[in-house]
Structures are given as structure tokens and as C-alpha cells.
């Protein structure tokens, strides 16, 4: 294709221009140019073919010249561009047509022929340049959109990594503290806790822009819940139900944790935590409810801590735009949160 545009297109374009020129200048005067001498027609055709490389090269030259310039495109800039192209077309039309007429032994050139060739040359070259310039604008626009999208994706990826890094420090401290005291009382239980804790930390290495089967997320939550049970008071009433149909559905990781973590962090009142996850059509639904003291403010529940609900909301906006719902309500003695995701 590059060979065609560079070597074949110019002579074809030149012959088309020559045909239009002859039709405009001769047929209107009832003059049959094909009855002229072979030398005259051959000289004009050969001259036109040679000239065609200038005919196509000049618009390309101005395209490279003006697209290399930076800055805002204004009306006077466009006017100056097309003015220079028009001037070049008129100079080329006058000089080349004169040379062709001399080679064809048809000199001096008539003023009407000169006017016609200038008009046609200007129209052809301006149209050619307008097409090239328009394509360059479209190409630049597409490249800019692609660049903006790439920058936006990079920013989102960076933001997701930052959000992922905000793992709740109080959980790390409490987990290590629990394991520390278990080692004095029950080494076997402490080893089990270390194993669960290591699995939790290993899961953090997942790329949050890559999906995982939801059953991995469920196993992660189960390990987390067992660790929390280890350090929880005996009066904690815990109800957990995970739908067995939650298996290979693809979800982004670590989106369920903040709701479950908040439930254990703020549990109080009647000291009960209820966790449910199941399928509803094409969505996965997570419901978490915990008892709280009546006086704890909702704002504190929502905003306190590293990866709280505000953090979760932002991650959901990035990963599930228009494909999720998240509601959180505080009643007199309970706080409940419901998250639904359209799985892949």
C-alpha cells in the first residue's frame, strides 16, 4: 500500500488532472485534442506524469510543515496554511504549464489556458491538502484520545494499588497480638492462626484489576472470620452462611472484606454478627449486619479506618461502574450493609 501511494498514485492522479484539464479547456470550444500531433499529446502527457509528483508532493510538504508546529489552531493559522498552498499551486501551474507548452511546441501559451490551468490546479491542490489536513486532525484527535485513555487507565491502576495498600493496620496488630498470646496457651492453635494469617496476607498480592473466582474470595473471608473468632469474646453470636452456588463466578478481589471487617470492628450492643453471601440471578449479594451501641454515630462507622466504606465505594466506582449497589443503614441497635455486584 505504501508503494502504491508513493509511486503509482501520483501519475494516476496527474493523468486524471490532465484529462479534466483537456475536457474543460478543449471540449467547450469544440476542439478535439486527440486529433493533435502525437508529439504534442505525448509531451503533455509525459510532462503531466512527471509534474504529478510535484502535484502530490507539495500538499504533503505543507502537511509535514504545519503539523510539526505546536500551538493552538486558530482561524488565521488555517488561512495562512491554505494561502501558502494556493500560492504554491499558482506558481507551479504557471511555470509547469509554460514548460509543457514549450516542449509541445505550443507557445506562447494563451491567457485562457493559463487561467484554466491555474484555477484547476488551485482547486485540485487545495482539495488534496484539505483532505490530508483533515485526516491529520482526525489522526491527532484519535491519538490524543488514546493517550488520554491510557493516562486515565494508568491513574486508575495507580489509585487501585494505593487503595489496596491501605490494609487496615488495626487488623494486623490485633491478629499478631492474638497469635502472640496463643503461643503461651496453645501452640497448635497459634500455628493454625499463623497459617490462616499467612493465607490472608498472600491473598493481598492479587492484582486488583484481575478477577478471581468468587470461591477464593469466600475462602479468604472464611479465614478472616476464623481469625476474628479466635480473638473475639465468648459472648459473640456469629451467624455465617455462604451460598454453595458461589463457585467460579469472576469478581475483583478484596471487595467484600471491608464490610465484614467493619462488622467485627464495631460490634457491640447485643454482640451479634450476621454474614450472608449468595447469588441473585446475575448478581452476587453480600449482607453483613452487626449489633452496635445505640450512641455510636453512623459517620464514624462509615469513615473511620484505612479501607473503610468510603474507600470501598471508590474501588467499586473504578471496578464496577453502574454494575453495583452499596447501601449502609444504622438502626437503633444494629448496623447493616448490603453489596451487590454483577459478576462476569
N, C-alpha and C positions, 0 to 999 in steps of 0.2 A: 504493500500500500504506500509506503514511503517513496518507493521507486516511481510509482505512478504519479504522485503529486509533484515530485521533483523534476522528472524528465519527460513524462508523457502529457501531463495536464497542460503545461504552458503552450506547446504547439497546437493542441486541440482547441484551447481557449483562443489562441491567436487566429486560427482558421475560422472559428465562429465569429470573432470580431471582424475579420476581413469580409466574410460573407454578408454580415449585417451592413457593413460599410458600403459594399458594392450594391446591395439591394436598395439602400437608402439613396445613394448618390446617382445611380445609373437608371434603374427601372422607372423612377419618377420622371426621367427625361426621355423615356422610350429608347434607351441606349442599351444594346445587348453587349455587355462587356466580354462575354465568352467568344465573340467574333473578332476580338483584337488579336494582334500578333502573339505568337507563342512566347516570344522573348519578353514582351511587356507583362503578360499574365504571370509567367514564371518568375520574373524579377519581383513582382509584387508579392506573390505567394511566399517565395523564399525569404524576402525581406520581412514579411509579416511573421513567419515562423521564427526567424532569428530575433525579431523585435518582441515576440511573445514572452521571452524570458525576462525582458525588462518590464513588460506589461504586468506580469505576475510578481516580479521581484520587488518592484517599487512599493506596492502595498505591504508586502512582508517586511521590507526595510523600515517603513514608518511604524509598523506594528511593533517591531522589536525596539525601536527608538522610544516610542511613547509608553509602552508597557514597562520599560525599565525604570521610568521615572516614578517616584513615590509622591504621595501627597493626595489631597482631596481632589476629585474630578469635579470641575466646575464647567458652566456653560462656555465661558471664554476659552477654556482649555480645549474643549471639543471643537469649538470654532477654529482655533488655531491649528489643531491637528488636520482637520478636513481642508482648511485653507492651504496648508502646505502640500497636501496630497493633490489638490486641484491645480496648484501652480506647477507641480512636477508633471502632472498629466498634460497640461497645455504646452509646456516646454518640450516634452517628449513627442507629443503629437505633431508639433510644428517641425521639429528637427528631423524626426524619423520619416515623416511623410515626404518631406523635401528630398531626403536621400533616396527613398524608394522611387520617387518620380524621376530623379536624375538617372538612377540605374535602369529604369524602364524607358528612358528616352522620351519622357513626357513632361518636359519642363519648358517654360515656367509653370508652376502649379497655379491653378485657378483659385481665386479668393473663395468661391463657393465650396470647392473641395477642401480648402484649408479650414473653413468654418465647420463643415460637416465632420471632418476627422477630429477637430478639437472638441466638438460637442459630444460625439460618440465616445471618444477617448476619456473625456472627463466623467461622463455618466458611468462607463464601464469601470473605471478605476475607483471612483467614489463608491459605487455599489460593492465592488470587491473589497475595498477597505472597510466599509461599514459591516459587511458580513464577518470579516476577520476580527474586527474590533469587538463586535457583538459576541462572537464566540469566546474571545479572550475575557470579556467581562463575565460571561456565564461560567467559564472555567475558573476564574479567580473567585467568583462567588461560591462555587461548589467547594473549592479548596479551602476557602475561609470557613465555610460551614463544617467541613470535615475536621478542620483544625480546632474550631470552637468545640465541636462534639468530643474530640479527643481530649482537649483540655478539661472539659466538663467531666468526662469519664475518669480522667486521672485525679481530678479533685474529689470525685465521689469515692474512688478507690482509697485515696488518702484519708478521707473522712471516715470511711468504714474501718480502716486499720486503726485510726485513732479511737474510734468508739470501742473497737474490740479490745484495745489496750487498757480501757478503763474498767478492768475487772475489780469487783468490789473488794477493797482492802480488808474490810471488817470480816468477810468470809474467810479469807486466807489466814488472818490472825486467829479467828475462832477455831478453824479446822486444825491448825498447828497446835494451838493451846489444848484442844481436846485430845489430840494424839499424845501430847506430852504427858498429860495426867493418866491416860490409858496405859502408858508404858509402866507406870508404877503399880497399876492394879491388875491389868490383864494384857500380857504381851501379845497373845494371839489376836485379841480384839484390836490392839494397836496396829499390828501388821495388816489386818484387814482394812482398817481405816486408811493406812498409808497407801494400800493398793487402790482403794477407791479414790483417794485424793490424787494419786498419780494419774489415774484414768481421766479425772476431771481436767487436770492441767494439760494432759496430752490432747484432749479434745479441743482445747483453746487454739491449737495450732492449725485447725482447719481454716482454709481461706473462706472468709465470709461472703465472697462473691461467687462461691461454688456451692451448689446444692448437695445435700446428703439425704439418704433415706431417712424417713421420719423415725424409723425404729431405732436408729442410732441416737437421735435426739431424745427419744424416750428412755433409752438405757442411761444416757447422760443424766437426765432428770432423776432417774431412779437412784443412781449412785449419790447424787447430790442430796436427795431426800433421806437416804440412809445415813449419810454423814450428819445431817441436821438432827435426825432422830437420836444419834449417839450422844449428842451434847444437849438435847432438849430435856426439859423437866418431865418427870414421870406423869404429871397431870395433863400433858399434851394429848389431845384427842385428834388423831390423824386419820383421814379418810382419803385413799388414793385409788383411782380407777383409770386405767388406760385401755382404751378400746383395742381388742385384738386385731381389728381390721387395719390398724395403723401399722403399716409394714414398709412397703417400698416407695410410698409417695415421696416425691422430692421436695425438700424445703431447705431454706437457708438456715444454717446452724445458729444456735445461741439466741434465739428469739423468744423461747419460752421461759428461759432461766430467770429474767428479771421479775416476772410475776410471781414465780414460785419463791424466789429469794426474798422478795418483799413480804410475802406471807409469813415466812419464818422470822424475818427480822422484826416485824411489827406485831406479831401475835400477842394477844393479851386478852383481857376480859375473861370469857369462859374458856380461853386457851384451846381453841379448836382450829384446825386447818383442813380444808377440803380441796382436793385437786382432781380434776376430771379432764381427760383429753379424748376426743372421739371424732368420727367422720360424720359430716352432714352434706351429702351429695358430693360436690366437687370441692368442698372446703374442709379444713381441719379446725376444730373448735377446742380451745383450751379455756376452762373455767377454774378460777382459783378464788377461794374465799377463806378469810381468817377472822377470828374474833379480835377486836381491838378495844382498848379502854374508851369509854364514851367521850372523853375530853380530848383525845388526840386529833389535831387538825388534819383535814384532808390534804392540804397543801404540803404539809411535812411528809405525809405518806408518799405523795407523788414525786416530790422533788429531792428529798434527801438521799445522799449516797451517790456512788460512782456511776453505775449504769442503771439508774432508776427509770421511771416511766417516761420521762422526757427524752432520755437517751434512746429508749426503745422506740418511741414514736418517730424519731428522726431516722433510725435504721429502717423502720417499716416503710417510711416515705421513699427511701432510696431503693429498697429491695422489692417492695410490693406496691408500687404506685397504683392507686384505685383498685387494688385487689386484696384489701384487708380492712378489718374493722377492729377498733380497740376502745373498749368502754371501761371505765372505773367508777365505782359508786361506793360511798360510805354511808351506811345506815347508822342507827343508833349504837349498835354494838358489833357490827361487822363491816368489813371492807371486802368488796368483791371486784374482780377484774375478769373481763371476757375478751379473748383474742380469737379472731377467725382469719384464716389465710386460704387463698385459692392455691392449692398445691399444683405442681407440674406433673 
